[in-house]
Amino acid sequence: MKIYLDMIGCRLNQSELEIIARQFSSAGHRLVGDPSKADLAVVNTCTVTAAAAADSRKTIRRIARSGVKNIISTGCWSELEPEAALQLPGVTAVVKNSQKEGLVAALLSLEEDELNLEPLQRVPIPGSRQRTRSFIKAQDGCRHQCAFCITTVARGDSRSEPLSKIIREGNGAVRSGIKEIVLTGVQLGSWGKDLSPRAELADLVDALLERTEIPRIRLSSIEPWDVSPTLIDLLRQDRIARHLHLPLQSGSASTLRRMARAINPERYQRLIEQIRSRVPEAAITTDILTGFPGETDEEFQEGLDFIIQMDFAGGHVFTYSAREGTPAVDFPDQVPHPVRKTRSAEIRKALQASAERYRKAFLNAELSVLWEQALEGETGSGKLIGLTDNYLRVEAEGPADLWNRFSRVRLDELIPGGVLGTILAKE
């Protein structure tokens, strides 16, 4: 059977799709990058925003239009709206998040232990989902209930993946030639808090350093209240990417209280100062949510001033959209949509300016780049695109055979969204 896989949303969805890919391959089925060639499609959906939910539906409809008549919908949108998912063209089944890892076994009428995943090797997903990095699921669910977030409803309480399983995934990535793994989760920083004996994310990172040979380990989004001094110090290790994505959501103290966020601007600022004092070149990126109910002009300006002060290396801006099932949907003083969009544009402008300042600070520096794209030219040399450990997007001229390899690169010139560099040596 030929299988097409697609997803919308977060890195956790990507990591889950990689597991599904490996399971289908181990059972003897072939992955394809074009839905028109598939007998079956699996779509891992998202509902973090109204736009993500709409994209999930559009993706399923696009796959159905290509001719696939057997589509399985899973993920957060179909978890919350299973009947709506079943009504979409081509959808024959909806699989709950809690049953996702058993999706392939159930579909093929196999026991899960019949899927031979040893040795655990990464299976590249053809098409637009093919990556040079491997996303490893370390945790699922969240123990907090932010007033705007539907993910806790869709994913449930925080649950840690066993350490032994994550180590096996890491070693499988190494055997597959992967040079970077990204640890993912809904609330990644809560890893280990539900285990016995209790552990923390820094323990997991330490174990990966000791028990795998993966050249680079990157952490996905971590809530600021989950960042420990021990974890910060690990960023000084050569194999750990000097990058922390710490969602702020708002720089206004009163807005954060209404959001039910377990942080305030003062604590957040102290954390940033602590990180920069220990790892001065670390990239700190963030998420900002604009137009939350009750956000006044004064609160927005307070938040904007704080965001400018934090001088982030980049970030994502989301315009608030009401999600049924969250407390905020019934909050008074909903901000008009045109105002929300205007505020989002202002925040994006501020983050773009600070991101450019961060990139500019590394001009003439020599950094290690892992090449993730290689566009070969007529003479055998073409454009390479990759990432430094501190999340600088670098472009350079070089041969296509450097794909998925590290190079020492001098950063020469700013370009939109990244830096133009010169390759000095292979590593």
N, C-alpha and C positions, 0 to 999 in steps of 0.2 A: 504494500500500500504506500502511496506517495502522500507525504504530510507537509502541509504549509502551516507555519507558526507565526503569529504576530502578537503585538502587545501595544498598550497605551499606558503612559504613566511612568512610574518610578523605577529605580534600579532594582528594587526588590522584585518587581514584576519581571524584569530582565533575568534575574537570577533564577526565578521559578521556571521561566521559559527554557533556560538552559538545562534544567533538570528534566523537564518534559522531553526535550530534544534527545538527551542521552538515553532516556527510557525507551523512546520509540526506536532509536538506532539499535539498542541492545536487543530489542525484540525482532530485529531484522527488517524494519521498515525504512524507507528512504525519505530524507528531508529534501524539499524543493523550495527554491526562492521565488517561484512564480505561482500564484494561486490558480491560474488557469490550467496548470499541469497537475493539480492536487486532487486526490480522492477525498481527503479529509482536511479540515482546518481547525486549529485551536486558537482562540483569541483570549488573551489575558487582559481583562478590561480594567478601567480606572474610573473613579467617581470623586476624586479629591476636589474637583471644581465642576461647575455645570459644563464648562467647555470640555473637560476631560470625559465626562459622561457622553456629551454629544460626539466627541471624536471616537469613542468606543462604538457607538451605534453606526457612525459613518464607516468605520473600518469593517464592521461586519457586513454592511450593505455592499461595500466595494468588493469584498471577497465573494459574496453571493452573485454579484453581477458578472464576475469572472467565470462563473459556471460551477462553483463548488456547491454541492447540494447537501453536504453533511458538515455542519459547522458546530463545534462545541464552544460555548461561551463560559468563561470562568472569570475570576477576579472580582474586584470590589463593586463595580457597577451591577453586574449580573447577580451578585450576592444580595444586593439591596432591591433590585428590580427584576427578579427571575421571570415573572410573567411577561414583562415588556421584552425581555431578551428572547423568550420563546416565540414571541410574535414576529420577530425580525425574519426576513427571508433567509432560508437555508439553515437556521438554527434548529438542531435536532435534540440538543441536550444542554442543560445548565448544570455546572459542577460547582458546589460550594467551595469557599476558600479552605475550609477544614478538610475537604476531600481531594484537594488539588494534587497532592503528591501521589495519590492512588488512582488518579484519572486514567493513566495509560493501562495499568493493570486491570482496572474495572472494564475499560473499553474492550480489551483483548481477552477478557475472561481468564486472566492469569492471577495467580497469587503474587503479591509484591516481591517475595523472595525468588520468584521465577525470573524476574528481570535481572539478568546478570550484569551488574554494574562494576565488577571487579576485573581488571584494575580500573579504578574510577578515572576515566579520561574525559576531558571536555570535548563536546561535539559541537563544532561551529554551526550556527544557524544560517542557512543560505539566505541571500537577499539582503534587505536593508538591516536585518538584525545581526549580521555577522560582525563580530567584534574581535579586537586583538586582546582586550582585557577580559578576565573572567569575573563575573559577579557572583559572589558566594553568599547565600542566605545564612545569616548568623542568628536571626531573631525575627519574631513576628508579633503583631499586636502592640498595644500601648496601654500603659497603666494610668495615663492622664486623660482628662476629658476637657480639652480646650473647647470653648464655646462654639467655635466655627467649624470644627473638624468632624467629618463623617467617617474617617478611617477607623476610629475606635469601634464604631458600630459595625463596620464591615469586617474588621479583622479581629475584634475581641481583645482580651487582656494580653499583656506581655508574656511571651513564651520564648525561652532560649533554646536554640538548637544545641545538642550535645557537643562538647568540645571534640570528642573523638571523630564525630561526623564532619565537623568543619576542617579538622586536620586532614582527613581523608580527601575532602574536596580540594584542599590546597595542594596536596601531593599529586592528585589527579591532574590539576592544572599544570603543574610542573612537568609531568610526563607528556602532556599534550603540547609542550613548547610555549606555554603562556609565560609572559614576563611580568605581568602585573595582575594581582587580584584586588577586587574591591569588596570589602565587607559591607553587607547591606542589611537593613531591617527597618521596620516601621519606627521603632524607638531603639536604635542600635545601642545607644549608651546604657540601656538597661540590661544588656546581656549579662547573664550570670546571677542576677539578683534573685531569681526564682529557683536556682539550682541548690543542691545540697551535696557538699558544703557550698556556701554562698561564694560567689566570685564576682569579678568585675571585668569590664571590657579590656583593661590593661593586661589582665591575666591571659585573655585569649590572644591578644597581640603578641605577648611574650612567648606563648606556646607556639605560635606560627613562626616566629623568628627562630626558635630553637629546633622545631621538629619538621620544618619544611625548608626548601632551598629557593623559594620564590624570590626573585630579585627585588620586587617592589610590592609593598602592601599599602593600599589606600583605604581610608575610612570614608564611608558615605555620611550623609547627614546625621549629626548628633545634637540632641537637645542640650543647650548650654548648662543646665543644671546637672547633667550626667558627666561632665568633663572633670576628671580628677587630676591633681598634680602629677600623679604617676603616669597618666596617659599623656599629659603634655610633655613630660620628659622623654617619652618614647619617640616623639617627633624628632629627636636629635639623633636617632639611630639612622644609619645610612640607608637601610632598606625600607624605612617608613616614609611615605610621602608627607612632605611638610605642608599639609593642607587640611584645614578643618572647616567644614560647612556647618555653621551654627545658626539655626533659624532664630531670628529676633522677632519678626512679625510686626512689631511697632516700637518706635522709640519714645512713645508717650506712656508714662506710668499709669495714668488713668485708663487709657485704652487697653493696656496689658491686663489690668485688673478685670475689666469687663470681658476680655478674652479668656480669663481663667488660666493665664499662663503662669507657670511657676518660676517667674523671673521678673526682675524690674530693671530699669536702665542702669541704676547704680551697680547692681551685682554683675550685670552683663559687662559694663565697662571695666570693672575690676578683673573679670576673667580675661578680657581681651588684653589688658595691660600685663597680666600674669603670663599669658602665652607669648606676647611679644618680647617680654623681658628674658624669657628662656630660649625662645626660638625666633630671633629677630626677623628672619626672612620668610617666616611662615605666611602662607596665603590664608586669609580668613574671609570666607564668603558667607552669604546669609540669604534668608528668605524674608520678604516684606509683604504684608497683606494690607492693602489700602481700602479705605471706604467702609471700614467695619462700623456696624450700627452705633450711632451716638458720637462718631468721630467729628468733633467740631473743627472749625478752621484753626483755632488755637492749638488743639491737640495735634492736628496734622503738622502744623509748623514746628511744634515741639519735637515731634517725631522726625521730621526732615532734618532739623538742626542736629539731632543726635546721630542720625545716619551719616551725615556729612562729617561730624566729629570723629566717628569710628573709622573712617577712611578705609572702607572695605576693599578687598582685592576683586570684588565682583559680587553679583547676587542675582536672585530671581525676584521679580515683582509680580504679585497676583492681585487682581482686582476682586474684592469680596463678592461672592455670589451665595445667596441663601440656599442652604441645603436642608431639605426636610429631614427631621430626625435629630437636628442639632439645636441646642438651646438658643443660639443667636437668631434663628429664623423668626422667633416671636419677640425679639427685642424691639423696643420703641426707637423712634428717630432713625429709621433707615435712611442712609445717605443716597441722594438721587444718583442715578447711573451716570449722567454726564460729569458730575463732580467726582465720582469714583475714578473715572477714566482720566480726567485731568490730573488728579493726584497721582495716579499710577505713572503717568508720563513724567511728572516732576521727579518722582523717586528714581525712575529709570535713568533720567538724565544725570542725577547725582551719583548713582552707582557707576554709570559709564565713565564719569569723570574720575572717580577714585580708582577704578580699575585701570584706566590709562596711566594714572600716576604710579600705580604699583608696577605695571609693566615697564614704565620708563626708568624706574630705579634699577632695573637689571640690564640696561643697555651696556654693551661691552663686557658683560659677565660671560663666563664659560660655564654652561650647565649641561647635564646629561639629559638627552631627549629620547623617549621611546617612540619610534615612528609607527603611527597607526594607519596612515594612508600613504600609498605610493602610486603616483600617476606617471607612468612611463612615457617618455618622449620618443621622438623618432631616432635620436642618436643613442638611446639607451640610458640617457639621464633625463630625469623629469623632476616633478615637484613632490616633495615629501612633507607630510603634515604629522605632527606629533605633540606630545605633552612632556613638559618637565615635571619633576615630582611636586613642585609647588604650583602646578596647574596653569602654567603659561603655555598657550597654544603657539607653536613654532612652525614656520614654514621655511624650507630650504631647498636648494637644488641638490640632487643626488641620485644615485642609481636605485632602481626599484627593489633590488635585492636587500636593501636595508630595512624593508618592511618587517615589523615586529623585532627590531634590534635596537640597541642603544647606540647613540653616537654622542661624542663630546662636541658641543656646538657653541660658537660665539654668537651672542645676540646683538644684532647690528642696528636694526631699524624698526620703529613701530609701524604696524599695519592695522587696519580695522579689525579689532577683536583679537589681535595677536602680535607676534614679533617675527620679523624676518631674520634668519640666521645664516651662518656659514659653518658647514661641517668641518671640524678640525681633525677628528680621528674616530675610527670605529672603536667600540668598547668590547 
